[in-house]
Amino acid sequence: MKHSFYLTLLIAGSAFAKTQPNVLWVLTDDHRYDSIRAFNQMMTGDEMSPLGYVESPSTDKLAEMGTTFINTYCHAQGCAPSRASMHLGRYPFRSGIYEFEWFNKDTEHWKPSLPEQMAALGYQTFHVGKLGVRVRTTNRNGKFGTHQIYQQDISFHRMFDEGLTGWSKGEVTEVAGIKLDKPTHCDWLRTLEGTWEYTGYELNKIAGLENHSKQVDEKYDILRKYASPEEKQPGYGEIIGGVSSQPAGKNRDGRYTTELVRFLENPSQTLAVGSQTFTGVNPSKPLFANIGYDFPHTPVLPPKSFRDRFLKKKYTIPVVDKDEFGKLPPQLQGLIKKAASEHYSDADKQQMVQDYYAYCAYGDHLIGEAVEAFLAYSKKQKQPWMIVYVCGDHGWRLNEHGSIYKFAPWKTDALDPIIVVSSDKKRFPAGKVVTDLTEFVDIAPTIMAAGGANLEQPQYAYLDGYDLAKVTSGELEPRDYIVGESHAVTGPRATLRTPDYMFSIKSRPKNKMGGKDMKWAMTASYKDLEPVLYDMKRDPDELNNLAFNPEYKGIAMKMKDKLLNIVIGDNRVEVIWNAKGDGTEVSRSNFAPGADDKKLKL
């Protein structure tokens, strides 16, 4: 790109007409906060991660240009429910979206999503990359179909299927000239020549292909998640390390960036990517664009040009506290068992960290390209602008708590800082760091308010979050806590976090109760709630569960009562969403209205 990253600094905010700003929302996936030097500097005074070397020049520049909300937490530590909370501006217990299910917009409690609200404000809306918001709608014949929340949305699934992303997965019927007796699921890797290479555990069982997956995995230095040394086999397990089969710019995230840039640089032109067509930006309307990056989500396959220098770095692997596991409740013990990593070899631990941070660095480079193109477009059109950067829909563990993965309420999984950069430096000052607790439900009202929505009007009363511009200015009193609930993988679990403590409990006896026995947690024993409590001042790494420590009983009981009154009693929603997303019967629990008043004195 020829454009300077700082080109819009030449334009003072006062030079813009009083019009709606163009908005670019950048969202990454499974992204640890400590992969960003600016965040580390803000939190620890050292720009490198506690694990070692990281690089993030593009994001660091965004932090210099705008306001960083360093204590932002997600509500659900899984991709789909977390992205739903951002797009809907609602807590999971108010939207009824706790997992990865499809959901139906024709339920009585449904409210328009963020891009739909922006369209109502006169914006053109555009999305490319990962979305993760699974919306269905009911048509006149009683059948169910997909509801598109962005006016233009380039399907990353179709990009995968058409070989435009370097990696895909699915069933194959022929491998290396051998016809298979039945379709077999495996990973697909696109070669530089445009052909596919396949690797998968089931292929190892087929005569003539016994070594095929081994050869492919060795070619790309693939490291897979394994539950025991004996389970470590070619083609078996999720890919947590390796090298991309494509050069920088040609893998899935590179393609997303390319299509966003093409969209911005070709106003009103008909464009194509594979079999998909879309229309370039319309300069006569304000723009709301969302680029949903996959990095550093598995498969962790950074391009060679980035990977090579990270392989030269030596990382400090988190040391497992031998007493921690025994103090954890069954839910969290089960999660660690599913994704345990302490048994990995030293070489494998190094590789999974090296490749993860290399992938983050590559993604940061792409963000720089996307931001430059967006700023260049806004300058050319003489339009005001705003960038909202979200560091991950949740985090990722790299041997913390003896495991990899996500889905837990720990800080490694849940802390995801936000940067807001604006041509209006009064709303979001350059270089400012906000330490107040903030949440993912703040994203929608922040963007909508910038687009002209009067959040005081009744139609926006459903929003659970704050306009971050008012948090920045101090107009809003800081929250005493933040709240969340997730059901994916770990099982139903709700969390209340203050600056000093994190408290988390089992919120339901099992997933997808659909209104049945909704008050279970209100009468369950403390032990059955499977509590964890951490003193963040004494235990910032959240290793020593104090939930049953007599010295902390008063704090634990206050946090338990507050959390349950909020997530179970303050307008809770549950819907049994089936595979088609046709659930329309809503169950509510509202015995403690107003419990979520943001006040908690411990």
N, C-alpha and C positions, 0 to 999 in steps of 0.2 A: 504494500500500500504506500502511495506517495504522500498521503496526508499526514501531517503531524498530529500526534495524540493530543497535543495541547492547542490545536488550531482554534478551538472555540474560546479559549481564554482571551483571544484578541477581540472577542465580542462582549461588551459589557451587557449585563442583563437589562439595563435601561434602554439599550438600543432596540429591543424587541417591542413590537406592538403588544398591547394588552390582549393577547390571544391565548388559547389553550396550548400548552406545551406538547411537543412530540414526546412520547415516552418509550424508552427501551427498557424492558425488564429482562435481566439476565439471570438465569437459574441453573445451577449445577446440581450434581447428583452424587450422593454418598461422599460428600466432600468434607474432609476434616478442616477445622478452622486453623490448625497449626501448620497447614501447608502455605499459609499466607504470611509473608514476613511482616507486613504492616500490623497484622493482628497480634503476632507474637510480641512485637515491640510494644504495643499498647498494653498487653497483659503481663509481660514478664520483664520488659526492658531489653530482651535479647531477640533479635530478628529471626534467629534460627529456631526451629522446632526443638523441644527437649530431646527428640529422637535424633536430630541432626540436620543436615543440609536441605534447604528448600529454596525455591526461587519463584517469584511472583511479581515481576516488574509492572505488568499491566494493572493488576489489582492494587498494587501499592500506589500507582499514580491516581487511580480512582479515589483512594483514601486521602491523598493529598488534595484532590480537587473538591471533595465533598465531605459529608458528615457520616461518620461510622457509628453504628449502634452495636457496640461490642458485646453486649449481654443479651443478644437475641436468641431465643430458644424455639425449637419446633414443638408441635403438640403431639405428633405421632411419629415414631422413628421408623416408619416404612414409607416407601416412595408414594404410593397412591393416596393413602389417607393424609399424608403431609401436604401433598400438592392440592388436595381438595380443600384443606383448611385455608390455604393461600388464595385459591381461586374463588372460594365462597365467602371468605372473611368471617368464618364461623368456627367455633370449637367443634371437635368431633361429636361431643355429647349434645350439640344443638343441631348439627346437620344429620346425624345418624350414620355418618360415614366413618367407620373405624378400621376398615381393612382394604382389600383389593377388589371388592365387589363392584359390579355395575350398579348404578342407581338411577331412579326414574324421576325426571323433572316434573311429573304430573302429580306428585304427592302434595298434600295441602300445605306442608310447611316449606316447600321449595321457594327459594328466592333467586333472582337472576345472578349469574356468575359475574366476576369482575369484567371479562371482555364484553359481556352483554350489557353491562351497565355503562361501559365506556362507549359502546356503539350508540346507546340511547343518548349519550351526551354529545353525539355528533362525530365520534371518532371512527376511522377505519381501523380494523383490527386484523392482526396478522400473527401467525405462529408457525415456527419451524422447529423440528427436533422432538424431543421427548415431551409428552403432555401428561399422561398418567391420570387424567380426570375422565372417568368413565361414565358418561351420561347417556341414558336412553330416553326415549319419548314414546308416548302412546299415540298411534294414529287412529283415524276414524274407524278403521276396521277392527280395532282392538288388538292389533299386532304391535310389535315393538321394534323400534329402529334406533339407530345412532343419532344423537342430537349433537350438532357441531356448534361449539360455543364461540369459536373465532370465525369471522367472516371468510378468511382464507387460512387454511391449515394444511401445510405440506406434511403428508403422512410419512413418518419415519419407518413405519412397518413396510410400506410399499418400497421405500428406498432400500430397506434390508433385502426384501424379496427380489429386487431387481439388480442386486449386486453392486449397489452404489456406496456401500458403507464399509467394505473391507472384511466385516464379520457378520455372520447371520447364524441362525440355527433352524433346524427343522428336519423333516424326514427326507431320506434319499432312497432311491431304488436301484442305483448302480454306482459302484465305486471302483476306480482303477480298472475299468473294463469288466468287472464282475457284477452280474445281475443278482440282486438280492431276492430271497424268497418272499420277503415282506418289507414294507417301508420301515426304515430304521432311523431313529432320531439321533442327531449328532451336531457338532459344531461345524460351521462352514467358514473357510478362510479363503478370501479372494486373492489370487496371485497377481503379480504385476502384468502377466500376460492376459489376464481377464478370465482365467478358468478358476474352478473351485477345487480346494483341497478339503478333505473331510477327516474329522477325528472324533471318535466316540467309543465308549466302553463296549457297546453291543457289537461294534464292528470287529472287535478283537476275537469274537466267538465264531466268526464266519471263516470257512475254509478259504485260504488264499489271502486273507486280510489280517492274519494273526499279528503281524508287525507293522501294519499300515499306520495305525494311530500313534504308535511309538515313534515312527519316522517323522510324522507330521509334528508331533509335540516337540521332538528334539530339534527340528528345523527352526521352530519359532520359540525355542527355549521356554516352553509352556510349563508353568507351575500351577498345579490344581489343589484345591482345598481337599484335605484328606483327614479322616477321623482317626486313623491309626497308621503307623508305618506300613502295616500289611495292606492297607487299603490304597496306598499310593500306587496307582496304576495308570498307564497311558489311556487317555480318553475318558477318565473317570473323575468326576468332581468339577466344581465351578472354577473357572480360570481366574486366578488371583495374581498372575504374573506372566510375563512373556514379552515378545516384540511384535508389533503390528506387521501384518503382511503388506501394508500400504505405507507409502512415505507420508510425511507431515502434510496435512491439508487434504488428504484423499481418504481418510477413514471417516467414520460416521460423524464425528464432531466437526471435522474439517468440511464435510459436505454441508452441514447445517450452516456454518459460517459463510460458505460460498453462496448459498441460496439467499441468505439474508442480505449479503452485499449486493448480489444481482438484483434483488427486489428494490433496494434503495437506489441503485445506480441506473435503473431503467424505468423511469416513471411512465406509468400507463401502458407499458409494452407487454405483449403476451409472451410469457416465458415458459420453459419446460424443464423438468428434471425427471428423466426416465419417461414413464407414461403419464406423469402428472403435469398439468398446466396451471399456471397462476398468472396474475396480472401485477405488474410493477406498481410501486407506491403512487398514490394519487396526491399530488402536491396541493390540491385545493382543500384537503381535509387534514385535520390533525391526525397524527399516527400513534397508535398503541401497538407496539410490536413486542412479542415474547420469543426469545430464543431459549429453548430447553436443552441444555447440554446433557449428554450421557456421562461424560467423564466425571470422576474416575470410577464410575460403576463398573462392575465386572461385565465382560472380560477385561481385565486390566492389561491392555496391550499398547503401550506407548510406542510412537514411531522411533525407529532406530536413532535418528539424529538427536533426539532428546534422551533416549534411554542410555546411550553409550556413556555420557558423562556422569549419570547417576550411578552406574555400575561401579564407578571408581570411588564412590563415597562409602564410608563405614558408618553404620547407624547404631545407636544405643537402643537395644530392644527393651521394652518395658519388662521389669522384673515382676514375677507373680508373687503376691503375698500368700504364703502357704496357709494362713489362717482365714483368709477371706471367704473361700468357698463354703466352709462349714457354717458361716454366719448368714449365708444368703437363704432366702425362702425357696421353695421348690420351683416356682416359675423361673427365677433367674438362674438357679442351678441347671435347670433343663436347657435354658438358652445357651449357657456356657458349654454344656455337653454337646449341643448341636454344632457348635462352631469353635470347639476347643483348638488351640494352636500351640500350647506349651510343648507338645510332643514333636513339633516340627524340628527338623535339623537346623543347626545354626545357619547353614548356607541358605536354606529355604526361608528362614525368618529375614535374613538380610535381603534376599531377592524380593520378597513380597513388599517390604518397605521401600526399597530402591525403585521398583517399578511403579508403586503407587504414587510416590512423590514425583517421579518422572512424568507420569500421566497428568498429574496436577499442573506441572510446569508447562506441558504442552497445551493443556486447556487454557491456561492463563494467556499464552501467546495468541490463541484464537480469540479470546475475549478482547484483547487489544485490537485485533483486526475488525471485529464487529463494532466496537465502540467508535473507532476512527471513522468507519463508514457512516455510522449514525450521526456523528457530530458534523461530518462533512456535508451530509444531506441537509441537516437543520441549518447550518450556516448558509448554504446555497439558497435555501428558501427564506432565509431571514426569519426563522421561527424560533421561539423559545423551546427549551428541551429539558428533559429530566431522565436520568438513568437510575434504575433501581437494581442493584446487584445483590443477590442472595447467595451466600456461600453454602450451597448444598440444601437439599430438602431434608437432610439429616446428616449425621456424621458417619464414622467408620472406625472400628477398633483395629489396632495393629499389635495384638497380644496384650493390650490392657485387659485386666480381669481374666487373663489366661485364655483369651479368645480373639477371633476376628469377627467381623460382621457388624450388625446394627440391631435395632428393635428393642433396645433397653433404655431405661430412663437416665442412664449415666450421662455425665457431661460430654464424654467422648462421642456419644450417639446423638445428643440433643442440642448442643451449642452450635449455632449457625449465624454468625454476624451478618449484618446488612450494611451496605453503603448506599447512600442516596446522594447523587451529584445533580446539581441543577444550575441552569443559567441564572436563576434567582438566588443569589448568594445570601440574601436576607433570610430566606426560608431554610436553606441548608448550607451553612457557612463552610468554606474550604478548610480542611484540616481539623475540623471539630470532632471530638470523641465524646459520645454520650454513653454514660455508664448505667443509666436507669435500665431496669428490666424491661425488655420489649419482646414481642411475640410475633409469630407468623400471621396471626389474624390482623396485625397492623398493616400488612402490605396492601390489601384491597382498599381500606379507607384512605390510605396515604395517596395512592394513585388516583382514586376517584376524586378526592378533594382537589388535587392538582388539576384534574380535568374539568373542574367547575361544579362538582356536586356539592350542594349544601347539606352536610351531614346532619344538620339539626332537623331536617325535614323528616316527617314520619316514615316515608318509604325506605329510609336508610336505618331505621331503628334496630333492624335485625343484626347489624354488624357488631361483632364482639370486640373489635380492636380500636386502636387510636390512630389519628392522623399523626404521623411521625414529625411533621413540621411543628405541631403544637408541643410534642415531647421535647423537640430541640429548643424551642423558645422558652420552655418552662411554663407555658400556659396551663399545662395539665400537671396535676400533682403526681409524683411517681407512684407506680404500683408498689404494694408491699410484697406481691407474689405473682407468679405466673402459673398456669394450670394446663394440663394436657391429659389425654387418654388415648391409648393405643391397644388394639386387640391382635394385631398381626404377629404370628409366629410365637411370641412370648406368651400370649393369652391376655385376656382383659386386664389392663393395669392403668391406674390413674396416678398422676403425679402433681405435687404442689412444691414449688421451689421458691425460696426467698433468697436474699443475698447471703444469708448465713447457713441455711439448712435446705436439704432436699429430702422430701418424704414421699414415699410411693407405696401403694397398696393394690391388691387385687380388687377390682371393682365389680366383677360379675363372676358367678360360678363357672361359666363357660361362654364361648363366643356365640354370637347370633341368637340371643335369647328372645329378641323381638317383642319385648314388653313383658314377658313371663317373669314373675318373681322379681320385678324391677327393684324392690327395696331390699334385696338379699343382703347387701353390704351393710345396711343400717342395723341389722340384728345379728350378723355373723360375729363370731368371736374374734378378738384381736389376732389370735394366732391364725385363724382361717383367712384373715385378710392378707396374710403373708407380707407384713410391713418391712420396709427398710427406711432407715433414718441416718443421714450423714451430717456431721458437723463440718461445714465447708471451711471454717477458719482453721480448725485443727487437722482436718483430713481432706484437703482439696482434691485428692485423687479418688475419693469416694470408695475407700477400701474397708472401712470398719463400720459395720452395721450396728447402730446403737438403738435400734427399735425396741429392744427388750432391756436396755440399760436403765436401772431405776433412777439414775441421776437425770435422765432425759425424759422421764415419763410425762411430766407436765407439758413439755414441748410437743411430744409425740401425740398426746391426746388432743391438744388444741389443733394441731395440723390435721389430724384424722377427721375431727368433727367438721372443720372448715372445708376440707376437700370433699367429704361425702355430701355435705349439704349443697355444695356447688354442682358436682358432676352427677349426683343422683337426684337432687331435689330442686335444682334451679332450671326448670324447663328442659329436662332431659328428653331426647328423642331416640326412639329405636324403631327400626323397620327391618323386616325380614326380606332382604334383597336376595332374590335367587339369581341363577346364572344369567338369565335374560335381563335382569334389572327391572322386573315388572312388579316389584313390591310397591304397593300404594297405601297399605294400611299403617298408619302412624300411631305409635303408642307414646304417651307422654307421662312424665313424672314432674310435678311442680309443687311439692309440699314446702319448699323453702325458697320462694321467689325473692330475688334480690340478694341471695347469699353471696353472689359474686360481686361484691362491692369494692374489691381491690384493697381492702383493709384487713390487716392481721397483726395484732400485737402479741409478741411472744415473751 
